[in-house]
Amino acid sequence: MATIQELLLWGKEQLDKSGNEYAKYERKVLLEEVLGCNYMYMLMNSTEEVSQEKEQQYQQLIEKRCGHYPLQYLLGYAHFMDYTFFVEEDVLIPRNDTEILVEFASKVIEKRMQEKQDLQVLDLCCGSGCIGISLKLYHKEIGLILSDLSSKALEVTKRNLDKYGVDATLVCDDLLQGIRSKVDMIVCNPPYIESRVIETLMPEVKDYEPMLALDGGEDGLDFYKKITEEAPKYLQENGWLIVEIGYNQGDAVSQLLRDHHFLEVAVMKDYAGLDRVVYGHL
């Protein structure tokens, strides 16, 4: 049987060979998951032998990761904001850049709640539900609707709702078609990658993340065109639309909002200085 130290060395060696630039970190995280302990324990007990069953389990995870299977899917969860959310192949893996959207939406909610107590927020194309659930955890008083076309994605959403004890209405329908009442805010991270670009993405994304959550059509704007056209019918007076965008879509999406009578339309940049969020209100 191999020791903890031997497995860590083997894991790094295999991940290095696959070109994984985070090999030192990922081999540790995967072994923590298998052994159910933290890295400090592994350091202090590096000569401890690992059972054959757990050794095989670790080897299988490393081999999958070497084949570019996403780390978050292997772990079954992803970190987002101050929380961890269940993820699997039916939902997009939450990204740090999307936190920009949540932080801004949270500020708007805080300000609006000074004027109106019963705010209703819709997380459209919700996937794992990380955006809407984070907002609800920060602002327990808001009403929350989580909508997605994929029933499998909503199963993951439901697991995350249950994990944090959050009440929300789940809707399985195409964009806004299943929404039956007006809301005060729509937040959305829609598919926005241009169809021809998808094949150029890293294997972790193009080979494993759901195409339904990636492909935004020929120009990447298909969903923004539909959302900006329909959203005014579903928003209350002074209702907000806040969407994540691709780095090169700021001008185009901003114009779509203006074309449909949204006011004070603006673009926010992410931590890398790239356009990431467009917002406006009625």
C-alpha positions as CSV (number, residue, x, y, z in Angstrom):
1,M,0.0,0.0,0.0
2,A,1.2,3.5,-0.8
3,T,1.7,6.2,1.8
4,I,0.1,9.7,1.7
5,Q,3.4,11.2,0.7
6,E,3.8,8.7,-2.2
7,L,0.3,9.4,-3.5
8,L,0.9,13.1,-3.4
9,L,4.1,12.8,-5.4
10,W,2.5,10.4,-7.9
11,G,-0.5,12.7,-8.3
12,K,1.7,15.8,-9.0
13,E,3.8,13.8,-11.5
14,Q,0.8,12.6,-13.5
15,L,-0.9,16.1,-13.5
16,D,2.4,17.7,-14.5
17,K,2.7,15.3,-17.5
18,S,-0.8,16.3,-18.6
19,G,0.2,20.0,-18.7
20,N,-1.9,21.0,-15.6
21,E,-0.4,24.2,-14.3
22,Y,-2.1,23.8,-10.9
23,A,-0.9,20.2,-10.3
24,K,0.5,20.9,-6.9
25,Y,-2.8,22.3,-5.7
26,E,-5.1,19.9,-7.4
27,R,-3.4,16.7,-6.3
28,K,-3.8,17.9,-2.8
29,V,-7.5,18.8,-3.1
30,L,-8.3,15.5,-4.7
31,L,-6.5,13.5,-2.0
32,E,-8.2,15.5,0.7
33,E,-11.5,14.6,-0.9
34,V,-10.7,10.9,-0.9
35,L,-9.3,10.7,2.6
36,G,-11.8,13.1,4.2
37,C,-9.0,15.1,5.9
38,N,-7.2,18.4,5.4
39,Y,-3.7,19.1,4.1
40,M,-2.3,19.7,7.5
41,Y,-3.2,16.2,8.5
42,M,-1.6,14.8,5.4
43,L,1.6,16.7,6.1
44,M,1.8,15.5,9.7
45,N,1.0,11.9,8.8
46,S,2.8,11.7,5.4
47,T,4.1,8.2,6.1
48,E,0.6,6.8,6.9
49,E,-0.4,4.0,4.5
50,V,-3.6,4.5,2.5
51,S,-6.0,1.6,1.9
52,Q,-6.0,0.0,-1.5
53,E,-9.6,1.0,-2.0
54,K,-8.8,4.7,-1.4
55,E,-5.6,4.5,-3.4
56,Q,-7.6,3.3,-6.4
57,Q,-10.2,5.9,-5.9
58,Y,-7.5,8.6,-5.9
59,Q,-5.8,7.2,-9.0
60,Q,-9.1,7.2,-10.9
61,L,-9.7,10.9,-10.0
62,I,-6.2,11.8,-11.1
63,E,-6.5,10.0,-14.3
64,K,-9.8,11.7,-15.1
65,R,-8.3,15.1,-14.3
66,C,-5.4,14.3,-16.6
67,G,-8.0,13.8,-19.3
68,H,-9.2,17.4,-18.6
69,Y,-12.3,16.4,-16.7
70,P,-13.1,19.6,-14.7
71,L,-11.9,19.6,-11.1
72,Q,-15.2,20.9,-9.8
73,Y,-17.2,18.1,-11.4
74,L,-14.8,15.6,-9.8
75,L,-15.3,17.2,-6.4
76,G,-19.0,17.7,-6.9
77,Y,-18.9,21.3,-5.8
78,A,-17.5,24.7,-6.7
79,H,-16.8,27.8,-4.5
80,F,-18.7,30.9,-5.3
81,M,-19.0,34.1,-3.2
82,D,-18.9,32.9,0.4
83,Y,-20.5,29.5,-0.3
84,T,-20.0,26.2,-2.0
85,F,-22.5,24.9,-4.5
86,F,-23.2,21.4,-5.8
87,V,-22.2,21.1,-9.5
88,E,-22.3,18.4,-12.1
89,E,-22.2,18.1,-15.8
90,D,-25.7,19.5,-16.2
91,V,-24.8,22.9,-15.0
92,L,-22.1,25.5,-15.8
93,I,-19.3,25.7,-13.2
94,P,-19.6,29.0,-11.3
95,R,-16.7,31.5,-12.1
96,N,-15.2,34.2,-10.0
97,D,-16.0,36.8,-12.6
98,T,-19.7,36.2,-12.1
99,E,-19.3,37.5,-8.5
100,I,-19.1,41.0,-10.0
101,L,-22.7,40.6,-11.1
102,V,-23.8,39.4,-7.6
103,E,-22.0,42.1,-5.8
104,F,-23.6,44.8,-7.9
105,A,-27.1,43.3,-7.8
106,S,-26.7,43.1,-4.0
107,K,-26.0,46.8,-3.8
108,V,-29.0,47.6,-5.9
109,I,-31.2,45.3,-3.7
110,E,-30.0,47.0,-0.6
111,K,-30.9,50.4,-2.0
112,R,-34.2,49.3,-3.4
113,M,-35.2,47.7,-0.1
114,Q,-35.2,51.1,1.5
115,E,-38.1,52.0,-0.8
116,K,-39.8,48.7,-1.1
117,Q,-39.8,45.7,1.2
118,D,-41.3,42.9,-0.9
119,L,-38.7,42.8,-3.7
120,Q,-38.9,39.9,-6.1
121,V,-35.7,38.7,-7.9
122,L,-35.6,36.3,-10.9
123,D,-32.4,34.4,-11.6
124,L,-32.8,33.5,-15.3
125,C,-30.8,30.6,-16.9
126,C,-30.0,29.8,-13.3
127,G,-28.0,26.6,-13.7
128,S,-26.7,25.7,-10.2
129,G,-28.6,28.6,-8.8
130,C,-25.5,30.2,-7.4
131,I,-26.4,33.8,-8.4
132,G,-29.9,33.8,-7.0
133,I,-29.2,31.7,-4.0
134,S,-26.2,33.9,-3.0
135,L,-28.5,37.0,-3.3
136,K,-31.1,35.4,-1.1
137,L,-28.6,34.4,1.5
138,Y,-27.4,38.0,1.6
139,H,-30.9,39.4,1.6
140,K,-33.3,36.9,3.2
141,E,-36.3,39.2,2.8
142,I,-36.4,39.0,-1.0
143,G,-38.6,36.7,-3.0
144,L,-36.6,34.5,-5.3
145,I,-37.5,32.7,-8.6
146,L,-35.0,30.4,-10.3
147,S,-35.7,29.6,-13.9
148,D,-33.9,27.3,-16.4
149,L,-34.8,25.4,-19.5
150,S,-33.0,22.3,-18.3
151,S,-34.9,20.1,-15.8
152,K,-31.6,18.4,-14.9
153,A,-30.1,21.8,-14.0
154,L,-33.0,22.5,-11.8
155,E,-32.4,19.3,-9.9
156,V,-29.0,20.6,-9.0
157,T,-30.5,24.0,-8.1
158,K,-32.9,22.2,-5.8
159,R,-30.0,20.4,-4.0
160,N,-28.4,23.8,-3.5
161,L,-31.6,25.3,-2.2
162,D,-32.0,22.4,0.3
163,K,-28.4,22.7,1.3
164,Y,-28.8,26.3,2.5
165,G,-32.5,26.1,3.5
166,V,-33.5,28.7,1.0
167,D,-37.1,29.1,-0.2
168,A,-37.6,29.8,-3.9
169,T,-39.9,29.1,-6.8
170,L,-38.5,26.9,-9.5
171,V,-39.6,27.3,-13.1
172,C,-38.6,25.0,-15.9
173,D,-39.3,26.8,-19.2
174,D,-37.6,28.7,-22.0
175,L,-36.3,32.1,-20.8
176,L,-39.3,34.2,-19.5
177,Q,-42.1,32.0,-20.8
178,G,-42.9,30.4,-17.5
179,I,-42.9,33.5,-15.4
180,R,-46.4,34.4,-14.2
181,S,-45.8,37.7,-12.3
182,K,-43.7,40.8,-12.5
183,V,-40.4,41.0,-10.6
184,D,-38.2,43.9,-9.5
185,M,-35.0,42.5,-10.8
186,I,-33.8,40.0,-13.4
187,V,-30.2,38.7,-13.1
188,C,-28.9,36.4,-15.8
189,N,-25.7,34.7,-17.0
190,P,-27.0,33.5,-20.4
191,P,-25.1,31.5,-23.0
192,Y,-23.0,34.1,-24.8
193,I,-20.1,32.4,-26.6
194,E,-20.2,32.6,-30.4
195,S,-20.9,29.2,-31.9
196,R,-17.7,29.2,-34.0
197,V,-15.6,30.0,-31.0
198,I,-16.7,27.1,-28.8
199,E,-14.3,24.6,-30.5
200,T,-11.4,26.8,-29.5
201,L,-12.1,26.8,-25.8
202,M,-10.1,24.7,-23.3
203,P,-11.1,21.0,-23.2
204,E,-12.5,21.4,-19.7
205,V,-15.1,23.7,-21.1
206,K,-15.9,22.6,-24.6
207,D,-15.8,18.8,-23.9
208,Y,-17.6,18.7,-20.5
209,E,-19.7,21.8,-19.6
210,P,-23.2,21.9,-21.0
211,M,-23.5,23.2,-24.5
212,L,-26.9,24.6,-23.6
213,A,-25.2,27.0,-21.2
214,L,-22.4,28.0,-23.6
215,D,-23.7,28.5,-27.2
216,G,-25.0,32.1,-27.7
217,G,-25.5,31.7,-31.5
218,E,-23.6,33.0,-34.4
219,D,-22.8,36.4,-32.8
220,G,-23.2,35.3,-29.2
221,L,-26.1,37.7,-28.8
222,D,-29.1,35.4,-29.4
223,F,-30.2,35.3,-25.7
224,Y,-29.6,39.0,-25.1
225,K,-31.9,39.9,-28.0
226,K,-34.7,37.8,-26.6
227,I,-34.2,38.8,-23.0
228,T,-34.0,42.6,-23.6
229,E,-37.1,42.4,-25.8
230,E,-39.2,40.4,-23.3
231,A,-37.9,41.7,-20.0
232,P,-39.8,45.0,-19.9
233,K,-43.1,42.9,-19.8
234,Y,-42.0,41.1,-16.7
235,L,-40.3,44.0,-14.7
236,Q,-42.0,46.3,-12.3
237,E,-41.6,50.0,-12.5
238,N,-37.9,50.9,-12.0
239,G,-37.1,47.2,-12.4
240,W,-33.5,46.2,-13.1
241,L,-32.0,43.9,-15.7
242,I,-28.4,42.8,-14.9
243,V,-26.6,40.4,-17.2
244,E,-23.2,38.9,-17.5
245,I,-21.5,39.3,-20.9
246,G,-18.5,38.2,-22.9
247,Y,-15.4,40.5,-22.9
248,N,-16.3,41.9,-26.4
249,Q,-20.0,42.4,-26.0
250,G,-20.3,45.5,-23.8
251,D,-21.3,47.9,-26.6
252,A,-23.7,45.5,-28.4
253,V,-25.6,44.4,-25.2
254,S,-25.7,48.0,-23.9
255,Q,-27.3,49.1,-27.2
256,L,-29.9,46.3,-26.9
257,L,-30.9,47.5,-23.5
258,R,-31.2,51.1,-24.7
259,D,-33.2,50.0,-27.7
260,H,-35.8,48.5,-25.3
261,H,-36.0,51.6,-23.2
262,F,-33.7,50.7,-20.3
263,L,-32.2,53.8,-18.6
264,E,-28.8,54.5,-17.1
265,V,-27.3,51.6,-19.0
266,A,-23.7,50.9,-18.1
267,V,-20.9,48.3,-18.3
268,M,-18.9,46.9,-15.4
269,K,-15.5,45.4,-15.7
270,D,-14.3,42.2,-14.0
271,Y,-11.1,41.7,-12.0
272,A,-9.0,41.4,-15.1
273,G,-10.3,44.7,-16.4
274,L,-12.5,43.2,-19.1
275,D,-16.2,44.1,-19.7
276,R,-18.3,41.6,-17.7
277,V,-21.7,43.0,-16.7
278,V,-24.2,45.2,-18.4
279,Y,-27.1,46.7,-16.4
280,G,-30.0,49.1,-16.7
281,H,-33.4,49.8,-15.3
282,L,-36.8,50.9,-16.6
